[in-house]
């Protein structure tokens, strides 16, 4: 049970990190390998704010979100926009280049050592439930916090997507940008907003995950694979797909590392290969989309 | 049939400048003995880039895991030399064959899905091999790398020397042979169908090109070439480490190919020369942060466009 719990926390975290990527990929058919860099920026923002300026943890989270969202918006305007019409090869090269630059600059400014996150006291504890029974469940408070935050965000996102005007515009643009533009939707604007929010979420995820995933300058490259797995397996047309994929990945990864430590990440990669060969478009594809 | 083949093969005829260039290349390790090691590296990387060009440039498969075959060839050759026979040529053949077989097995995975799926599958393959090489440390030496590989002399006569002159000539010779084989291949009717598949898969299928079979075959061949590059690397350095499977390698070789030009076999060779020299210069200035400059270069390259970047006289004109 503890493993399941940790897996879910991990999966939730991955979902928050990857959901922005999934939307940008679905919306503009853009392969963004630099997405992890935004998460890293969020993580470092939090760590630096907490260590140097002693900002409380809870204040840091929204700041991490806002900071990365702003960065995302600026980059979208200046660098990303000309890339949408280029072939996938160019996009891959471009975003890898961006990720390399992010890694090297963080290394330069902050240093290559692993950053340590000081959690506030009330998040450090651990609650044991049903000790002695087969269903023993140990919940780290911080992980519980992660699950709560991520679940709230997921519900919020789902609400925005399915019940607001912006959500329906976004879904229309994902399904067919040209028709959506023809219906008077400002697709570029929708996309810029989505990109900013997606980057912001990645930043938030990075801030939340700094303690769990570890934070050092190679973060974007190390976790890029995980984000891509979530997106590739979950499909890009809904947010339930990536959510389920992220949970599956989280549980599989934690369980794999716990029961078969020698094989480590091997299981996850094999699982991904198998799923992708079975359903090349992802597990949860909605029919009727583009 | 012969009439149809002729115009295709004309393109693969040897130009007058080619023997000159290759002769210069072959004399380089002897003219600059202090740079023989880097010449050797360039030859190996060039071979690797030619291999990726077969997949990416001629068949249009975006791959982020081409290092899997490089690494597989390297480990196979190193293990072969260590446990079975130290002859380099035999090891080269074994490494190439092993990587081809792996490529043929993997080719099933790249036939379906979108670019993203392919990217993930190829990347996943490299990661799986990385994990395997890491776990079976009894065989591969794990993260310490596979050490204690002692190579015999090439052709039974030329010992590998410390300066790397023999190594460089050996790698260059392999590059020469495989390069011309690859060129013959892409200018054959087979190569023409590959390009048809790259340009429009649906139409290629409609005119009767067996798309899946063609892609599978070219993938296996390219994997073999990459395996040969890996084998050369293991043999000339006497060492194989986990970093042959790393993502950076796959990314580097993609960059090399883009510098030199995709869909043109000399592109890989030229890209390798430029890239290695650039790497050497930049990392001697800032050893730790050279990835930053490489990243910047990539971004600028894509933003400006390759054509314009390397033809400065077009900067002033209108696009």
Interface residues (C-beta under 8 A of the other chain):
Chain A: X25 X31 X79 X82 X83 X86 X88 X89 X90 X92 X93 X94 X96 X97 X98 X99 X100 X101 X102 X103 X104 X105 X107 X108 X221 X225 X228 X229 X231 X232 X262 X263 X264 X265 X266 X269 X270 X272 X273 X276 X277 X280 X281
Chain B: X56 X62 X64 X108 X109 X112 X113 X114 X115 X116 X117 X119 X120 X121 X123 X124 X125 X127 X128 X131 X132 X135 X247 X251 X254 X255 X258 X262 X288 X289 X290 X291 X292 X294 X295 X296 X297 X298 X299 X301 X302 X303
